[in-house]
Amino acid sequence: MCGIIGFTGNLDATEVMLNGLSELEYRGYDSAGIAFFQNDAIRTIKTTGKVSNLIEKVVSSVDKDTTCGIGHTRWATHGGVSDTNCHPHTFGKVTLIHNGIIENYHELEKEFAKESKFPVSQTDSEIAAMVIDSLYTGDAYEALRKASDILDGAYGFCILFHDQPGVIYAIRNGSPLVACQSEQGSIIASDMVALIKYSKDYFVLPEHHIAKLDGSQIEVTALDGTVVEPKILHVDWDITSAKKGGYPHYMLKEIHEQPDALHNTITPRVKNGMLDFKEDGIADDVFTDINRVIIIGCGTAMHAGLIGKVMFEKLLRIPVTVEIASEFRYNDPILDKNTLVITISQSGETADTLAALRLSKEAGCKTLSIVNVKGSSIARESDYVFYTHAGPEIAVASTKAYMVQLSSIYMIAFKFAMLRGTISKETCEDYLKQLQDTINAVATTIDLDKQIEKISECLTSVEDLFFIGRGLDYPLSCEGSIKLKEISYIHSEAYAAGELKHGTLSLVTDDVPVIALATQEKVYSKMISNIREVRARGAMVILITNGEMPVDDDLCAHHIVLPKTDDQFAPFTAAVVLQLIAYYTSVHRGLNVDQPRNLAKSVTVE
């Protein structure tokens, strides 16, 4: 949440910042602003709305004589969307941008009021600027060290001190910041997509450390003053991966990238027809003495975990629970050294998931994380990391990240079921081959997009919609529902089909759309009965089946036939259909697919 960028060097800083904010806009698009040194003073330009609004304002009002500045694109948490609440914020000699939430800002605001000091905005971020300014006497390090003891909550700050031209300071607690040094200068941002144009080598600013950037170097120090050499990381994708590449939206591009993402995640782990996790550093004894698994995630990652629960219990015969990260640590969970906790996060920075991971480690649990971003907080703090290789995902609605999370869960389940002796080596090899075959099946499913685009037209004006399914189709329905509601704004709910008679059926009336997933042969006849129940109440049914199945003409209004796979692999192909339904419904409704209202890509605050 919130996009941050800072640059100091030998380029036009306004151009670097505006380009960077355009890349980071998926993290927040309520407002945007920049601040920069010019003629021995700091100038600030900010506006509500998209980065394009800021670009227009900057182009019409600024000469290019600046080489150091900071920029921000906001997802509002404290204070409404207004010019006053836009970042950057200035108080005294301090100008800063902030990603995070200062939890004790209201108490601090009251203390400042006693001194007749009052903020201009309604934001917690300006209070942070007031705190740092009150502590600053010329030594930025001392001011930031003291401020870190006062400020409670999550923060990533980039700061300009008015008497230190050409220098940017940064400090973080929770909220991510990455930085790199190039021939053009020093650059820091909340996400690698803003750096990749300048370097593929970068480092993650460690928590509770201070970075000082000038045009020639970046110095990192611990709060005790010790100079630290950060670990340099490398990305294996380039700037074109973070562009639309001719597609009208990032989401559609990322749907089409799913076969490649699956290939890149699965293939490197297959050696001689068997799974090999040596390069991941995941030892064969991870499941030794484990008698319970807890899978933790938020939103789409949690939905991947729900399918993981089915696969783990089926193959490993270990009890599995799936927990919503934001609820987990407040429920006094039962944790011990015989529990394996698997956390799932695309960004590796999801605040609630990170907090759950830390609680699990404190309790002595083994921890394994499935993440997409190298060097992220969750990756660094886990005992074991299973990296997905989806590349950058820009659209707020997750597609390819979900797909590779599923494939990762399946591979982990196959590998350790074989090691525990609950499936044979031959069965493991067969499952792995079928998983590899899903890559082509996913590609074939994407080719159904024209059919799905046409079917989605019937959802353009609806207000309510239901998904139903049984077995693996139920957790998949949950994912389909969140996809649809987040980008089309249609009220959507997912239900286990067998629960219809326990209350939900009262909401089904004439022409209410019901998307029925019926990909599991074991419960197919039961699903058909449930579909007839909603049809009897006048529902308009869109049916999705795994290959050609017996379907009466009056059962549904539309029938989408997936390429035939074994039932346990049907979530891969069915997920593509649900993504495309959500995408085309949003397009038909004339909405911003990539940047839905009130949402941001990476949730780095609780």
Rosetta blueprint (number, residue, H / E / L):
1 M L
2 C L
3 G E
4 I E
5 I E
6 G E
7 F E
8 T E
9 G E
10 N L
11 L L
12 D L
13 A H
14 T H
15 E H
16 V H
17 M H
18 L H
19 N H
20 G H
21 L H
22 S H
23 E H
24 L H
25 E H
26 Y H
27 R H
28 G L
29 Y L
30 D L
31 S E
32 A E
33 G E
34 I E
35 A E
36 F E
37 F E
38 Q E
39 N L
40 D L
41 A E
42 I E
43 R E
44 T E
45 I E
46 K E
47 T E
48 T E
49 G L
50 K L
51 V H
52 S H
53 N H
54 L H
55 I H
56 E H
57 K H
58 V H
59 V H
60 S L
61 S L
62 V L
63 D L
64 K L
65 D L
66 T L
67 T L
68 C E
69 G E
70 I E
71 G E
72 H E
73 T E
74 R E
75 W L
76 A L
77 T L
78 H L
79 G L
80 G L
81 V L
82 S L
83 D L
84 T L
85 N L
86 C L
87 H L
88 P L
89 H E
90 T E
91 F E
92 G L
93 K L
94 V E
95 T E
96 L E
97 I E
98 H E
99 N E
100 G E
101 I E
102 I E
103 E L
104 N L
105 Y H
106 H H
107 E H
108 L H
109 E H
110 K H
111 E H
112 F H
113 A H
114 K H
115 E L
116 S L
117 K L
118 F L
119 P L
120 V L
121 S L
122 Q L
123 T L
124 D H
125 S H
126 E H
127 I H
128 A H
129 A H
130 M H
131 V H
132 I H
133 D H
134 S H
135 L H
136 Y L
137 T L
138 G L
139 D L
140 A H
141 Y H
142 E H
143 A H
144 L H
145 R H
146 K H
147 A H
148 S H
149 D H
150 I H
151 L L
152 D L
153 G E
154 A E
155 Y E
156 G E
157 F E
158 C E
159 I E
160 L E
161 F E
162 H L
163 D L
164 Q L
165 P L
166 G L
167 V L
168 I E
169 Y E
170 A E
171 I E
172 R E
173 N E
174 G L
175 S L
176 P L
177 L L
178 V E
179 A E
180 C E
181 Q E
182 S E
183 E L
184 Q L
185 G E
186 S E
187 I E
188 I E
189 A E
190 S L
191 D L
192 M H
193 V H
194 A H
195 L L
196 I L
197 K L
198 Y L
199 S L
200 K L
201 D E
202 Y E
203 F E
204 V E
205 L L
206 P L
207 E L
208 H L
209 H E
210 I E
211 A E
212 K E
213 L E
214 D L
215 G L
216 S L
217 Q L
218 I E
219 E E
220 V E
221 T E
222 A E
223 L L
224 D L
225 G L
226 T L
227 V E
228 V E
229 E L
230 P L
231 K L
232 I L
233 L E
234 H E
235 V L
236 D L
237 W L
238 D L
239 I H
240 T H
241 S H
242 A H
243 K L
244 K L
245 G L
246 G L
247 Y L
248 P L
249 H L
250 Y H
251 M H
252 L H
253 K H
254 E H
255 I H
256 H H
257 E L
258 Q H
259 P H
260 D H
261 A H
262 L H
263 H H
264 N H
265 T H
266 I H
267 T H
268 P H
269 R H
270 V E
271 K E
272 N L
273 G L
274 M E
275 L E
276 D L
277 F L
278 K H
279 E H
280 D H
281 G L
282 I L
283 A L
284 D L
285 D L
286 V L
287 F L
288 T L
289 D L
290 I L
291 N L
292 R E
293 V E
294 I E
295 I E
296 I E
297 G E
298 C L
299 G L
300 T H
301 A H
302 M H
303 H H
304 A H
305 G H
306 L H
307 I H
308 G H
309 K H
310 V H
311 M H
312 F H
313 E H
314 K H
315 L H
316 L H
317 R L
318 I L
319 P L
320 V E
321 T E
322 V E
323 E E
324 I E
325 A H
326 S H
327 E H
328 F H
329 R L
330 Y L
331 N L
332 D L
333 P L
334 I L
335 L L
336 D L
337 K L
338 N L
339 T E
340 L E
341 V E
342 I E
343 T E
344 I E
345 S E
346 Q L
347 S L
348 G L
349 E L
350 T L
351 A H
352 D H
353 T H
354 L H
355 A H
356 A H
357 L H
358 R H
359 L H
360 S H
361 K H
362 E H
363 A L
364 G L
365 C L
366 K E
367 T E
368 L E
369 S E
370 I E
371 V E
372 N L
373 V L
374 K L
375 G L
376 S L
377 S H
378 I H
379 A H
380 R H
381 E H
382 S L
383 D L
384 Y E
385 V E
386 F E
387 Y E
388 T L
389 H L
390 A L
391 G L
392 P L
393 E L
394 I L
395 A L
396 V L
397 A L
398 S L
399 T L
400 K H
401 A H
402 Y H
403 M H
404 V H
405 Q H
406 L H
407 S H
408 S H
409 I H
410 Y H
411 M H
412 I H
413 A H
414 F H
415 K H
416 F H
417 A H
418 M H
419 L H
420 R H
421 G L
422 T L
423 I L
424 S L
425 K H
426 E H
427 T H
428 C H
429 E H
430 D H
431 Y H
432 L H
433 K H
434 Q H
435 L H
436 Q H
437 D H
438 T H
439 I H
440 N H
441 A H
442 V H
443 A H
444 T H
445 T H
446 I H
447 D L
448 L L
449 D H
450 K H
451 Q H
452 I H
453 E H
454 K H
455 I H
456 S H
457 E H
458 C H
459 L H
460 T L
461 S L
462 V L
463 E L
464 D E
465 L E
466 F E
467 F E
468 I E
469 G E
470 R L
471 G L
472 L L
473 D H
474 Y H
475 P H
476 L H
477 S H
478 C H
479 E H
480 G H
481 S H
482 I H
483 K H
484 L H
485 K H
486 E H
487 I H
488 S H
489 Y L
490 I L
491 H E
492 S E
493 E E
494 A E
495 Y E
496 A E
497 A H
498 G H
499 E H
500 L H
501 K H
502 H H
503 G L
504 T H
505 L H
506 S H
507 L H
508 V L
509 T L
510 D L
511 D L
512 V L
513 P E
514 V E
515 I E
516 A E
517 L E
518 A E
519 T L
520 Q L
521 E H
522 K H
523 V H
524 Y H
525 S H
526 K H
527 M H
528 I H
529 S H
530 N H
531 I H
532 R H
533 E H
534 V H
535 R H
536 A H
537 R L
538 G L
539 A L
540 M E
541 V E
542 I E
543 L E
544 I E
545 T E
546 N E
547 G L
548 E L
549 M L
550 P L
551 V L
552 D L
553 D L
554 D L
555 L L
556 C L
557 A L
558 H E
559 H E
560 I E
561 V E
562 L E
563 P L
564 K L
565 T L
566 D L
567 D H
568 Q H
569 F H
570 A H
571 P H
572 F H
573 T H
574 A H
575 A H
576 V H
577 V H
578 L H
579 Q H
580 L H
581 I H
582 A H
583 Y H
584 Y H
585 T H
586 S H
587 V H
588 H H
589 R L
590 G L
591 L L
592 N L
593 V L
594 D L
595 Q L
596 P L
597 R L
598 N L
599 L L
600 A L
601 K L
602 S L
603 V L
604 T L
605 V L
606 E L
